[in-house]
Amino acid sequence: MTPLLLVGHGTRDTSGAEEFGRFVERLRGRLPVDVSGGFIELSPPPLTDAVAELYDAGHRHFAAVPMVLVAAGHGKGDIPGALARERARRPGLSYVYGRPLGPHPRLLDLLDERLSAVLEPDERADTAVLLVGRGSTDPDANAEVHKVARLLWEGRGLGMVEPAFVSLARPSVPEGLERCRRLGARRVVVLPYFLFPGVLPDRVAAQARAYEDVEVRCADVIGDCDGLADLVLERYEEALAGDIRMNCDTCVYRIAMPGFEDRVGAPQLPHHHPDDPAHGHGHGHGHGHVHVHPGDARAR
């Protein structure tokens, strides 16, 4: 039976790495196959150790699910690049690559649960929600966060849902809060669009608490839970069945989007992980390897 490999980005926040580990254990308890998980940078265990765990157990083929919410640089380039490196290191290794987790109705339900934990039902109509994503230099990824914000707004009785980003893209958290205030919000719930705790979710909360011109509440990240496990299992089954419906129509690595023309066909390198001594000291994003797009990574 095909094992599952969960691939995370990594974080300098110990609690975030530990929660990822608990999530791996949750999947192990729900699947009758081997499950392993690792990071492409910043925190242990490195991806190479997670792959070695499966390889040493006799597996030569696995399904990899990227633990990312949007199809940005990590999901499109860094993780496929790191997986391609692992394949080159180990004779006979092959894999199928699943798609990022969002947007998905189950994620919307989980976000709504996080809202409900800090918001009473009768407060919804006069509350604005600021959905805060990581932010990216990839316009396709930022547009996905806008889509999630709109989908979350529809049919849930909320006054409004506005998108914002904690880094690399605008509006920032303070700008998003100010927009909500000017649009007449009596209160704002800042809802982090992140899987697990980490440095960036902590920064979102700190910026939210520093804003004093309207009542602000902070919701939790999605976190380790059965609902998230359900979604990962769906992505795993998709990958095994070959039903991977990547959205490549607005991918800057394939389409010459205005202002991003130089990224078409751009080469990629995996990140350097400090716990992966077999790798050199380059830091990914484009110096000498052919770009690997997730839509091309099915028949590994």
Buried (B, 14 or more C-beta within 10 A) or exposed (E): EBBBBBBBBBBEBEEBBBBBBEBBEBBBEEBEBBBBBBBBBBBBBBBBBBBBBBBEEEBEEBBBBBBBBBBBBBBBBBBBBBBBBBBEBBEEBEBBBBBBBBBBEBBBEBBBBBBEEBBEEEBBEEBBBBBBBBBBBBBBBBBBBBBBBBBBBEEBEBBBBBBBBBBBBEBBBBBBBBBBBEEEBBBBBBBBBBBBBBEBBBBBBEBBEEBEEBEBBBBBBBBBEEEBBBBBBBBBEBBBEEEBEBEBEBBBBBBEBEEBEEBBEBBBBBBBBEBBEEBEEEEBBBEEBEBBBBBEBBEB
